[in-house]
């Protein structure tokens, strides 16, 4: 089923890209049969994680007859994925122990990255504080944001570090769907 959904996602993105994809110099459709292995299996990944996330969301939206296409906003989802990439790959993190947890100063001298840091951390703290008994407090600092995380298992928090803590709660998928559907998942 996952292979069929992934194939549909790839096809959906290619169809939705319209004539623009032909101008790129790559004729993706011409070699589609050549991706299969001798046993008939084919790759399922789209080749880049942000593209794959968008393709998955597009597939879900297209399969849902209740999708309100006048509200769909894939560009906002893409901007969020850019923020996720900037924070994950380009931010510097300073960590220090606090009672029952850790404090993370996440910064970058690049204004674009520091903007991504602020958007991600402030939203994450607002959304995830209280989940699994962890309390998250966030604030803006020079060149980024600070997040203090405390909870019942300080060793877990410290061991996960900033990036591990950011993955907790399996909220990202629902968050991405809300963004794509044109709703703000951080405000009621």
C-alpha positions, -999 to +999 in steps of 0.1 A: +000+000+000+029+024+009+045+017-025+012+026-043+008+058-022+044+068-028+040+062-066+008+082-066+025+109-046+053+111-072+028+112-100+007+138-083+036+161-078+048+157-114+013+163-128+007+193-105+040+208-116+026+213-151+048+225-180+074+239-156+090+205-151+096+201-188+116+234-188+140+220-162+160+200-187+149+167-172+123+146-188+112+126-158+085+107-176+108+094-204+127+070-181+101+060-156+104+022-166+141+023-161+138+028-123+127-008-116+151-035-106+152-069-123+127-082-098+102-055-106+108-035-074+114+002-077+126+029-053+099+044-031+117+075-018+114+107-038+150+116-033+148+145-008+130+146+025+111+179+021+099+169-014+089+135+000+069+152+029+051+174+004+044+145-019+029+125+009+007+154+020-005+160-016-014+123-019-034+124+012-052+157+002-060+143-032-074+111-017-097+130+007-130+141-010-135+166+019-103+186+009-112+222+005-088+231-023-096+269-019-078+267+015-049+243+007-015+261+011+014+239+001+037+269+001+032+274+038+041+238+044+072+242+023+082+273+043+079+253+075+100+225+060+126+251+051+126+262+087+129+226+099+159+221+076+176+253+086+173+245+123+183+209+120+213+215+097+225+250+103+218+260+139+243+259+167+231+246+200+246+252+235+232+230+262+234+233+299+219+212+327+191+227+348+173+211+377+152+182+363+163+188+327+183+210+303+184+244+287+192+248+251+204+281+235+199+277+197+215+303+176+229+313+142+246+345+130+226+341+097+194+361+101+174+337+079+184+308+102+178+327+134+143+335+121+137+298+115+150+290+150+126+314+166+096+302+146+104+266+153+113+268+189+086+292+201+059+271+183+073+238+195+073+250+231+037+263+228+025+231+212+044+205+232+047+218+267+030+193+290+033+163+267+048+133+285+051+154+316+078+177+301+075+214+307+090+236+279+096+273+283+109+293+254+121+328+248+138+348+221+175+355+226+201+373+205+205+353+172+178+327+181+158+312+210+162+295+243+142+264+253+143+250+288+129+215+291+122+199+325+104+167+334+103+135+353+134+121+336+162+146+334+186+120+321+163+113+291+160+150+283+198+155+286+205+124+266+181+134+238+195+169+236+178+196+217+173+177+184+159+146+201+135+166+222+122+184+191+112+150+176+091+139+206+053+136+204+047+125+168+030+159+163+048+168+131+026+148+108-006+164+121+011+198+121+021+194+084-015+184+075-029+215+093-004+238+075-012+222+041-050+225+047-045+262+054-051+262+091-028+276+118-020+247+141-007+270+168-039+290+173-074+280+179 
